[in-house]
Every structure is written in C-alpha cells, then in structure tokens.
C-alpha cells in the first residue's frame, strides 16, 4: 500500500483543480504510471464534461503503454451512463491491467459496481488507499449522497462586542463589519458553492444580490425566506438574473423563470425541510449567510458542517446579537490574519 500512496496523493492534488467546477459531480484525480513513471494525468472537467480517467488516458502519447500500466484514481470509476459513458468501460477497453482506487463512490448507481465490472474483466483492482483523504476531498459529494442533504456552511461577520447588525440603519443596505478583501473572499466562496441562503429580514435590511460581483466565477443559486410572500418585488433577489428559490408558506405564489417557490411548514423544522428541498434540486452545498435567527436554527438543529466567522474590531454597542455556537479548540481549523475563524462540529 505504501508504494501506492504517492500516486494517490498526486491524484488528490489534481482533483483540487476541478472541485468547484465539477459540482454536483465529484472532482476526481487520475494518474497513469508505466514502469514507475507517470505518463498521463487528468482531473474531472467542468460539469457535463469528461471525467478524470478519460482526460488522463487521452493525455498518454502511446496508448499501447496502457496495456502495461497502472491507473491510480481518487474515486471509483463510474459504471453507468450519465452525461458521459462509463469510465470503467473505457478502462476495460484500453486493457489497463491494474487500477488503484482511493475510495468507493457513494452514489447508488456506482457504489462498488465500477470495481466489480473491472474485476470481472480480469483487472487487478486495489481499493482503499488514503481512503479518508479521498473522501474528504469530495466532502460535499459524500455528504449529499450519504446523508441525503447538502454540505452546509454557516457564515457571518460579528463585531468585537458580539453583534452582527446595528439596532438602526438609515437605508436598506449592508452595514460592513469587514473590509473589501473580506467581501471579495465571500464572493469567491459564492463562486465555489452551489447555493447561498438568507432570511427574510436580511433581504429587507440589506437587499443583497447574492452574486459574485467582486470575483470572476459562476453565481450560486439564491435562496431566501419569505414566509407570507410579501417581500416587495423590487428587491434584488427578484431580478431574475440568477436561479432563485423562495421558501414560503403561501401556496398561491406562482413560480416563473429563474424563480421557484417552495412551500414549507413553518411550524416544523425549517433546516430539515430545506435539506429535503435542496436534495431534490440536486444542490450539494449551501452557505447560510443570515440572519441571526436563520443561522441559529441550523446550529440548534445541529445541521451544519463548517462555520466561517469574521471577527471584526468594530464596536456596535447594540443591535442583533451574534448566533450562539459552541466549539472546542480542536474544532478550530484555521485562524487567518483577518480574524476569520473556520470551524467544524
């Protein structure tokens, strides 16, 4: 197993290059080794494009070498027809004699079937090299398929005295507790995740667009809460520029292009219902951006995987108190110079 680890580590390095473009698919890294030398590499293309194995095989100069090579891959090769043909069929067709797999694919239509297909074709398959690391590299994908919900990230900025918003404001726009670099980082996060959610009060108070204005990249699906369906349509979330989902109890609202109304029961757990809705929409990751009540509901339900908290030096003295979240020093995964805390439960 030790001899295989360096090549699986290389697969993980390659997989990072496609992590966010591949969603809701996993991003996989693939390495082809011939006589101890890497002759081909690849990672998963943008969603709908070729998988890592295809890209790695296509990068090999002489396909005759494949018959004497080992393919290393961070996730089990697929065995079904999706947007592309099965990678396991291509591996068999190319007569690659050995495949080393980091971890099994949790997706029900694969989940060991790709491995079985290759073994039945006479390929020597080794499974479980750096398995934990390979699963972590696709934590959004694994959470989605194993827990039937998106990977949930909580995010907020808080003042030095523990508030996330002032008591009063003169107009409907954000009161910044952070700087332009922090805001750019948030826009980068928006380009990396599939959806961002805000509560009704955040829409009313801040009128956010939830787009990636300060970062080049795709806009996430916007999700907001409007219990009665009474938020004025001049708010930016109604501009129709980005796919938007509104959670409401008003069953009379009619969905239209880029605006989908999802009826929920506000007497029941909102986080649980949201998870079910986003699973149905095939949304693998969501950032809960506010407000305090919405964030607290996810904390209290223990439905979160990561928290990103900006700690500001600004004093507000009074206002909306920050969410209450408990974490140990062991859960603190990073403290950056701008006082951004990254924690996991």
C-alpha positions, 0 to 999 in steps of 0.5 A, a space after each residue: 500500500 505504501 508504494 501506492 500512496 504517492 500516486 494517490 496523493 498526486 491524484 488528490 492534488 489534481 482533483 483540487 483543480 476541478 472541485 468547484 467546477 465539477 459540482 454536483 459531480 465529484 472532482 476526481 484525480 487520475 494518474 497513469 504510471 508505466 514502469 514507475 513513471 507517470 505518463 498521463 494525468 487528468 482531473 474531472 472537467 467542468 460539469 457535463 464534461 469528461 471525467 478524470 480517467 478519460 482526460 488522463 488516458 487521452 493525455 498518454 502519447 502511446 496508448 499501447 503503454 496502457 496495456 502495461 500500466 497502472 491507473 491510480 484514481 481518487 474515486 471509483 470509476 463510474 459504471 453507468 451512463 450519465 452525461 458521459 459513458 462509463 469510465 470503467 468501460 473505457 478502462 476495460 477497453 484500453 486493457 489497463 491491467 491494474 487500477 488503484 482506487 482511493 475510495 468507493 463512490 457513494 452514489 447508488 448507481 456506482 457504489 462498488 459496481 465500477 470495481 466489480 465490472 473491472 474485476 470481472 474483466 480480469 483487472 487487478 483492482 486495489 481499493 482503499 488507499 488514503 481512503 479518508 483523504 479521498 473522501 474528504 476531498 469530495 466532502 460535499 459529494 459524500 455528504 449529499 449522497 450519504 446523508 441525503 442533504 447538502 454540505 452546509 456552511 454557516 457564515 457571518 461577520 460579528 463585531 468585537 462586542 458580539 453583534 452582527 447588525 446595528 439596532 438602526 440603519 438609515 437605508 436598506 443596505 449592508 452595514 460592513 463589519 469587514 473590509 473589501 478583501 473580506 467581501 471579495 473572499 465571500 464572493 469567491 466562496 459564492 463562486 465555489 458553492 452551489 447555493 447561498 441562503 438568507 432570511 427574510 429580514 436580511 433581504 429587507 435590511 440589506 437587499 443583497 444580490 447574492 452574486 459574485 460581483 467582486 470575483 470572476 466565477 459562476 453565481 450560486 443559486 439564491 435562496 431566501 425566506 419569505 414566509 407570507 410572500 410579501 417581500 416587495 418585488 423590487 428587491 434584488 433577489 427578484 431580478 431574475 438574473 440568477 436561479 432563485 428559490 423562495 421558501 414560503 408558506 403561501 401556496 398561491 405564489 406562482 413560480 416563473 423563470 429563474 424563480 421557484 417557490 417552495 412551500 414549507 411548514 413553518 411550524 416544523 423544522 425549517 433546516 430539515 425541510 430545506 435539506 429535503 428541498 435542496 436534495 431534490 434540486 440536486 444542490 450539494 452545498 449551501 452557505 447560510 449567510 443570515 440572519 441571526 435567527 436563520 443561522 441559529 436554527 441550523 446550529 440548534 438543529 445541529 445541521 451544519 458542517 463548517 462555520 466561517 466567522 469574521 471577527 471584526 474590531 468594530 464596536 456596535 454597542 447594540 443591535 442583533 446579537 451574534 448566533 450562539 455556537 459552541 466549539 472546542 479548540 480542536 474544532 478550530 481549523 484555521 485562524 487567518 490574519 483577518 480574524 476569520 475563524 473556520 470551524 467544524 462540529 
